[in-house]
Amino acid sequence: MVIAAKQSPELLDYLLQRRTVEAVNLGEPGPTPDDIERILTAAARVPDHGRMFPWYFLVIEGEARAQIGGVLRKAYPEEDPAAAEAKIDLESEKFLRAPLVIGVISRIRKGRHPMFEQILSAGAACQNLVLAANALGFATHWLSEWYAYNETVREALGLDERDNVAGFISIGTPKKEPVERPRPELSKIVTRWEPGVPPNKGDEYDKEDMGFPVKGFSLP
Ligand SMILES: Cc1cc2nc3c(=O)[nH]c(=O)nc-3n(C[C@H](O)[C@H](O)[C@H](O)COP(=O)(O)O)c2cc1C
């Protein structure tokens, strides 16, 4: 029977404790080919308005991790022209930290469904991917980092103007248990809606040094 019709205290318990493990702490073994198939199948099974499947996946493992490293080596000085060689070395090794990285790419499909909803579906694909990998016993780190936005890297990955990196998900066996981090207070972000009562928008969580426009955000 499917989970929606069956209680799963185990799933809820997991969701209430879920934590990222940083990519530097993800080691071998990584997922097997069968595991990867299951993880991708779960990632492709997300809510998606209009059956557009507005995402696709780039599996980066084995030798490909070093090959993309060559691209990062070329691209990093574009971000930081004064970078020392040691820093360029470090940045070029980003895909070598974990045994497997899956890039989830948001692709805007042609159709009448809003772009925003298509992008949200790509975020859902990322989280399903994370949870599926976690359910198989692997830890994960959902990252963007500078290279998700760098033109040289985007081109090497084959991305065009309809594509955006929703996440590079690093996957491996945890070398270290993560410690808990602060979570938002529900009273600051939850409102039992009534007419005329202003919602709790969590504006306490605005970063003081960040004005509008936020990177990647435009007011309608
Ligand atoms: C779209 C997206 C991009 C992210 N990119 C980065 C990143 O580049 N670097 C980073 O340290 N964390 C990044 N994170 C945050 C981590 O994935 C993770 O959520 C965070 O470390 C908190 O840990 P938790 O998952 O245990 O709550 C990103 C999260 C999202 C949703």
PDBQT file of the ligand as one rigid body, heavy atoms in Angstrom, charges set to zero:
ROOT
HETATM    1  C1  LIG A 301      18.734  25.829  -3.752  1.00  0.00    +0.000 C 
HETATM    2  C2  LIG A 301      19.691  25.591  -2.631  1.00  0.00    +0.000 A 
HETATM    3  C3  LIG A 301      21.033  25.859  -2.828  1.00  0.00    +0.000 A 
HETATM    4  C4  LIG A 301      21.939  25.682  -1.794  1.00  0.00    +0.000 A 
HETATM    5  N1  LIG A 301      23.257  25.963  -2.018  1.00  0.00    +0.000 NA
HETATM    6  C5  LIG A 301      24.134  25.852  -1.004  1.00  0.00    +0.000 A 
HETATM    7  C6  LIG A 301      25.491  26.195  -1.208  1.00  0.00    +0.000 A 
HETATM    8  O1  LIG A 301      25.910  26.568  -2.308  1.00  0.00    +0.000 OA
HETATM    9  N2  LIG A 301      26.330  26.098  -0.152  1.00  0.00    +0.000 N 
HETATM   10  C7  LIG A 301      25.887  25.677   1.089  1.00  0.00    +0.000 A 
HETATM   11  O2  LIG A 301      26.691  25.606   2.022  1.00  0.00    +0.000 OA
HETATM   12  N3  LIG A 301      24.605  25.322   1.293  1.00  0.00    +0.000 NA
HETATM   13  C8  LIG A 301      23.721  25.406   0.294  1.00  0.00    +0.000 A 
HETATM   14  N4  LIG A 301      22.412  25.083   0.508  1.00  0.00    +0.000 N 
HETATM   15  C9  LIG A 301      21.980  24.681   1.873  1.00  0.00    +0.000 C 
HETATM   16  C10 LIG A 301      22.205  23.207   2.193  1.00  0.00    +0.000 C 
HETATM   17  O3  LIG A 301      21.689  22.384   1.178  1.00  0.00    +0.000 OA
HETATM   18  C11 LIG A 301      21.501  22.796   3.477  1.00  0.00    +0.000 C 
HETATM   19  O4  LIG A 301      20.124  22.960   3.354  1.00  0.00    +0.000 OA
HETATM   20  C12 LIG A 301      21.960  23.584   4.663  1.00  0.00    +0.000 C 
HETATM   21  O5  LIG A 301      23.303  23.322   4.878  1.00  0.00    +0.000 OA
HETATM   22  C13 LIG A 301      21.132  23.286   5.911  1.00  0.00    +0.000 C 
HETATM   23  O6  LIG A 301      21.179  21.986   6.284  1.00  0.00    +0.000 OA
HETATM   24  P1  LIG A 301      19.902  21.048   6.495  1.00  0.00    +0.000 P 
HETATM   25  O7  LIG A 301      19.555  20.525   5.142  1.00  0.00    +0.000 OA
HETATM   26  O8  LIG A 301      20.411  20.013   7.429  1.00  0.00    +0.000 OA
HETATM   27  O9  LIG A 301      18.804  21.845   7.071  1.00  0.00    +0.000 OA
HETATM   28  C14 LIG A 301      21.490  25.214  -0.526  1.00  0.00    +0.000 A 
HETATM   29  C15 LIG A 301      20.138  24.914  -0.352  1.00  0.00    +0.000 A 
HETATM   30  C16 LIG A 301      19.251  25.111  -1.377  1.00  0.00    +0.000 A 
HETATM   31  C17 LIG A 301      17.789  24.799  -1.133  1.00  0.00    +0.000 C 
ENDROOT
TORSDOF 0
